[in-house]
């Protein structure tokens, strides 16, 4: 499930700052992974993946809880 489009909608259709709807646990961004790999910093990559998975689960739980009430309006 791709959550970014949903977060953009929740953010009044703005892409900018959509990630502030749900704060990220890890300050790294996906574009830094290549350099971490080149530097052999595998534990940081693993932690990034774990944090992203936790953030996804948090977002999914919130959406799962809120979506049924929104669906009533469709």
C-alpha positions in Angstrom: 0.0 0.0 0.0 1.4 3.4 -1.0 0.7 5.8 1.8 2.3 9.0 0.3 -0.7 9.9 -1.8 -3.0 9.5 1.1 -0.8 11.7 3.3 -0.8 14.3 0.5 -4.6 14.3 0.4 -4.7 14.6 4.2 -2.3 17.6 3.8 -4.9 19.5 1.8 -3.4 18.3 -1.5 0.0 19.7 -0.9 3.0 17.6 -1.5 5.3 19.9 0.4 5.6 18.9 4.0 3.2 16.0 3.6 5.6 14.0 5.9 4.7 16.3 8.8 1.4 14.6 9.0 3.2 11.7 10.5 6.7 12.4 11.8 9.5 10.1 10.5 11.5 8.2 13.2 14.7 8.2 11.2 16.1 11.5 9.8 17.8 9.7 6.9 16.2 9.8 3.5 16.1 7.2 0.8 18.6 9.0 -1.4 21.3 8.5 1.3 21.2 4.7 1.2 23.5 4.4 -1.8 26.3 6.3 0.0 25.8 4.3 3.2 26.1 1.1 1.2 29.3 2.4 -0.5 30.7 3.3 2.9 29.8 -0.2 4.3 27.5 1.3 6.9 25.1 -1.7 6.8 23.8 -1.4 10.3 22.6 2.2 9.6 20.8 0.9 6.5 19.2 -1.9 8.5 18.1 0.6 11.2 16.7 2.9 8.5 14.6 0.0 7.1 13.3 -0.9 10.5 12.4 2.7 11.3 10.6 3.1 7.9 8.7 -0.1 8.5 7.6 1.1 12.0 6.5 4.4 10.5 4.5 2.6 7.8 2.8 0.5 10.5 1.9 3.6 12.5 0.5 5.3 9.5 -1.4 2.2 8.4 -2.9 1.8 11.9 -4.1 5.4 11.9 -5.5 5.2 8.4 -7.2 1.9 9.2 -8.8 3.4 12.3 -9.9 6.6 10.5 -10.9 5.3 7.0 -14.2 3.5 8.1 -15.6 6.8 9.3 -14.6 8.6 6.1 -16.1 5.8 4.0 -19.5 6.5 5.4 -19.4 9.8 3.4 -18.8 8.1 0.1 
